[in-house]
Amino acid sequence: MLRHRSRAVLTGLVGLGLLASACGSSGSDDGTVATFDEGLQAGVKEGLQATSTTTAAAAEFTSIEEWEELWAQERAAIVERIKGNGWGTSADGATLTGPEGYEVDLTTCPAGWSDTEGLTDTTIKIGHTAPMSGPLADVGNYMHVLNALLAHYNQNGGFPDSTGKARQAQLVMRDDAYDPARTIPLVDELIDSEKVFAVGTVGTPNQVRVFGKLNERCIPHPAISGHNSVGDPVGHPWTTSSSISYTSEALLIGQLVEERLDSEFGGDAKVAVLYFSNDFGTAFDQGFESFLASSARGADIEYVTEVVEPAAVTMKDPMTTLAAEQPDVFVAAIAGAACTQVITEAAENGMNEQVPYRILDSACKVPVRPAELGGAADGWYAVGGGYRDIMAAENDDDPWMVFARQVLADQGLDYKESSSFNSGFFYSWPWIQALLIAGELDGGLTRANFNLAFRALDMTHPHLYPGVQFNMDGGKDAFFVEGSDITRWDEAAQTWQLITVVDVSGRTKPCHWDPTANACS
């Protein structure tokens, strides 16, 4: 099903967007399109104009011990900030406070709620759902990385507590096959039967089906999703995410096109996007609509789309349809095995030769293994979400990457077996840091302290390209990552070559999620 918008229609969208509030959100289901925050747009534009073809190295450490020393110092600073400002659970247990006006009314937690559920004097029980079967099964390796990383810290002293306890973390994994209808009962099982301390989920459709319940039950919920709703510290204060938001990603890609309209596209361009028919795909689509509505050059960009089911076994039909549109830019806003299929189809239907910019979104860069595609991925671009590649030969001597590979090997896993191991370390690392920080706070490890640790986290993430910050700031900044690398696959060099790094940390406004409108309000 091809959806096509003429430039005249887009001109109308620009006017409509200017009437909307500049809240940094995507549009809603009723067709309303909101503009992006001007500061966010300006930051992305500045970053794209300052392009660099050099490969950014990680922090110049020679051992994992040096990394651990840095993190210990950063954790101590966070603990000092929290204690110095008197944040945490009030003496009467009624309120949790944090940075920049972050506040949670604990009296609304359900009867019988326990701040230490899932904890014993020696264990921490964590629950996590993810696809371990179906078309996105490879993504389930995120959980295997978290399990391996927790095992490493378990073996090296565990997770100490200011009350004198030292606990071992236990991960309870459940397979939802990326089906939100399966996620719901699995989360119920984790919180009602397993009585876990916190719950992780993978995927936007899955997150939006369960985060309301988890917040009503006052259960920490570090999700893997770039949906706008994860950035709602008021309405959903127990849910956080490390991902770049899909809206910011769409803005970055749109700005990339706009910057090249005159120099490379002769003044106008056609952008074709293939996206999933779920909350993830819709968020990206609405984000690009919002960019067009806000852009002074929106009328010069023609936007066509094809929508595909996440469970589709082939991408041939939608890719054939989009190839016939002869776009200047193609964007794959999908995930899983479909990403590799898209690259293969583009090589077969002529898009590789005819479309100068072929772009993978951050969720798509993860499962693709370009070196195994016989040259089909040569010249493809990726907005990678900021994290580096555990498989890249250039990282063979990088102390963090060497450590990460060994952590997997200790669990009998080969880092070359799955591209998802790469992003798995990106998502798992903040779990470790938040558990360690929460343990140092007054009262030791509790759900409230764990949640507060996430909301105050400001550290150097070893898996990110230098220049991409990793921080959250309570009620003011609800997104850890607001930047990304832009890379291009070089078949001859067998590597993703870095084009530039863009970071607009702190410029994405928090979302006030309105479930009835399915948008930020």
Secondary structure as the mmCIF struct_conf table of DSSP 4:
data_model
#
loop_
_struct_conf.conf_type_id
_struct_conf.id
_struct_conf.beg_label_comp_id
_struct_conf.beg_label_asym_id
_struct_conf.beg_label_seq_id
_struct_conf.end_label_comp_id
_struct_conf.end_label_asym_id
_struct_conf.end_label_seq_id
STRN STRN1 LEU A 2 ARG A 5
HELX_RH_AL_P HELX_RH_AL_P1 ARG A 7 LEU A 19
BEND BEND1 ALA A 20 ALA A 20
BEND BEND2 GLY A 24 GLY A 24
TURN_TY1_P TURN_TY1_P1 ASP A 29 ASP A 30
BEND BEND3 GLY A 31 GLY A 31
HELX_LH_PP_P HELX_LH_PP_P1 ALA A 34 ASP A 37
HELX_RH_AL_P HELX_RH_AL_P2 GLU A 38 GLN A 49
BEND BEND4 ALA A 50 ALA A 50
BEND BEND5 THR A 54 THR A 54
HELX_LH_PP_P HELX_LH_PP_P2 THR A 55 ALA A 57
BEND BEND6 THR A 62 SER A 63
HELX_RH_AL_P HELX_RH_AL_P3 ILE A 64 GLY A 84
TURN_TY1_P TURN_TY1_P2 ASN A 85 GLY A 86
STRN STRN2 GLY A 88 THR A 89
TURN_TY1_P TURN_TY1_P3 ALA A 91 ASP A 92
BEND BEND7 GLY A 93 GLY A 93
STRN STRN3 THR A 95 THR A 97
HELX_RH_3T_P HELX_RH_3T_P1 PRO A 99 GLY A 101
STRN STRN4 GLU A 103 ASP A 105
HELX_RH_3T_P HELX_RH_3T_P2 LEU A 106 THR A 108
BEND BEND8 CYS A 109 CYS A 109
HELX_LH_PP_P HELX_LH_PP_P3 PRO A 110 PRO A 110
TURN_TY1_P TURN_TY1_P4 ALA A 111 GLY A 112
TURN_TY1_P TURN_TY1_P5 ASP A 115 GLY A 118
STRN STRN5 LEU A 119 LEU A 119
BEND BEND9 ASP A 121 THR A 122
STRN STRN6 THR A 123 ALA A 130
BEND BEND10 SER A 133 GLY A 134
TURN_TY1_P TURN_TY1_P6 PRO A 135 LEU A 136
HELX_RH_3T_P HELX_RH_3T_P3 ALA A 137 GLY A 140
HELX_RH_AL_P HELX_RH_AL_P4 ASN A 141 GLN A 155
TURN_TY1_P TURN_TY1_P7 ASN A 156 GLY A 157
STRN STRN7 PHE A 159 PRO A 160
TURN_TY1_P TURN_TY1_P8 SER A 162 THR A 163
BEND BEND11 GLY A 164 GLY A 164
STRN STRN8 ALA A 166 ASP A 175
TURN_TY1_P TURN_TY1_P9 ALA A 177 TYR A 178
HELX_RH_AL_P HELX_RH_AL_P5 PRO A 180 ASP A 188
HELX_RH_PI_P HELX_RH_PI_P1 GLU A 189 SER A 193
BEND BEND12 GLU A 194 GLU A 194
BEND BEND13 PHE A 197 PHE A 197
STRN STRN9 ALA A 198 VAL A 202
BEND BEND14 GLY A 203 GLY A 203
HELX_RH_AL_P HELX_RH_AL_P6 THR A 204 GLU A 216
TURN_TY1_P TURN_TY1_P10 ARG A 217 CYS A 218
STRN STRN10 HIS A 221 ILE A 224
HELX_RH_3T_P HELX_RH_3T_P4 ASN A 228 GLY A 231
TURN_TY1_P TURN_TY1_P11 PRO A 233 GLY A 235
TURN_TY1_P TURN_TY1_P12 PRO A 237 TRP A 238
STRN STRN11 THR A 239 SER A 241
BEND BEND15 SER A 243 SER A 243
HELX_LH_PP_P HELX_LH_PP_P4 ILE A 244 SER A 245
HELX_RH_AL_P HELX_RH_AL_P7 TYR A 246 GLU A 259
TURN_TY1_P TURN_TY1_P13 ARG A 260 ARG A 260
HELX_RH_AL_P HELX_RH_AL_P8 LEU A 261 GLU A 264
BEND BEND16 PHE A 265 PHE A 265
TURN_TY1_P TURN_TY1_P14 GLY A 266 GLY A 267
STRN STRN12 ALA A 269 PHE A 276
BEND BEND17 SER A 277 ASN A 278
HELX_RH_AL_P HELX_RH_AL_P9 ASP A 279 SER A 294
TURN_TY1_P TURN_TY1_P15 ALA A 296 ARG A 297
HELX_RH_3T_P HELX_RH_3T_P5 GLY A 298 ASP A 300
STRN STRN13 ILE A 301 VAL A 308
TURN_TY1_P TURN_TY1_P16 PRO A 310 ALA A 311
BEND BEND18 VAL A 313 VAL A 313
HELX_RH_AL_P HELX_RH_AL_P10 LYS A 316 ALA A 324
TURN_TY1_P TURN_TY1_P17 GLU A 325 GLU A 325
BEND BEND19 ASP A 328 ASP A 328
STRN STRN14 VAL A 329 ALA A 333
TURN_TY1_P TURN_TY1_P18 GLY A 336 GLY A 336
HELX_RH_AL_P HELX_RH_AL_P11 ALA A 337 ASN A 349
TURN_TY1_P TURN_TY1_P19 GLY A 350 GLY A 350
HELX_RH_AL_P HELX_RH_AL_P12 MET A 351 GLN A 354
BEND BEND20 PRO A 356 PRO A 356
STRN STRN15 TYR A 357 LEU A 360
HELX_RH_AL_P HELX_RH_AL_P13 SER A 362 LYS A 365
TURN_TY1_P TURN_TY1_P20 VAL A 366 PRO A 367
HELX_RH_3T_P HELX_RH_3T_P6 PRO A 370 GLU A 372
TURN_TY1_P TURN_TY1_P21 LEU A 373 GLY A 379
STRN STRN16 TYR A 381 VAL A 383
TURN_TY1_P TURN_TY1_P22 GLY A 385 GLY A 386
STRN STRN17 TYR A 387 TYR A 387
TURN_TY1_P TURN_TY1_P23 ILE A 390 MET A 391
HELX_RH_3T_P HELX_RH_3T_P7 ALA A 393 ASN A 395
TURN_TY1_P TURN_TY1_P24 ASP A 396 ASP A 397
HELX_RH_AL_P HELX_RH_AL_P14 PRO A 399 ALA A 409
TURN_TY1_P TURN_TY1_P25 ASP A 410 GLY A 412
TURN_TY1_P TURN_TY1_P26 TYR A 415 LYS A 416
BEND BEND21 GLU A 417 GLU A 417
TURN_TY1_P TURN_TY1_P27 SER A 419 SER A 419
HELX_RH_AL_P HELX_RH_AL_P15 SER A 420 GLU A 440
BEND BEND22 LEU A 441 LEU A 441
TURN_TY1_P TURN_TY1_P28 ASP A 442 GLY A 443
BEND BEND23 LEU A 445 LEU A 445
HELX_RH_AL_P HELX_RH_AL_P16 ARG A 447 ARG A 455
TURN_TY1_P TURN_TY1_P29 ALA A 456 ALA A 456
STRN STRN18 ASP A 458 MET A 459
TURN_TY1_P TURN_TY1_P30 PRO A 462 HIS A 463
STRN STRN19 LEU A 464 LEU A 464
HELX_LH_PP_P HELX_LH_PP_P5 TYR A 465 TYR A 465
TURN_TY1_P TURN_TY1_P31 PRO A 466 GLY A 467
STRN STRN20 PHE A 470 ASN A 471
STRN STRN21 ASP A 473 ASP A 473
TURN_TY1_P TURN_TY1_P32 GLY A 474 LYS A 476
STRN STRN22 ASP A 477 ASP A 477
BEND BEND24 PHE A 480 PHE A 480
STRN STRN23 GLY A 483 ASP A 490
TURN_TY1_P TURN_TY1_P33 GLU A 491 GLN A 494
STRN STRN24 THR A 495 ASP A 503
TURN_TY1_P TURN_TY1_P34 SER A 505 GLY A 506
BEND BEND25 THR A 508 THR A 508
HELX_LH_PP_P HELX_LH_PP_P6 LYS A 509 CYS A 511
STRN STRN25 TRP A 513 ASP A 514
TURN_TY1_P TURN_TY1_P35 PRO A 515 ASN A 518
STRN STRN26 ALA A 519 CYS A 520
#
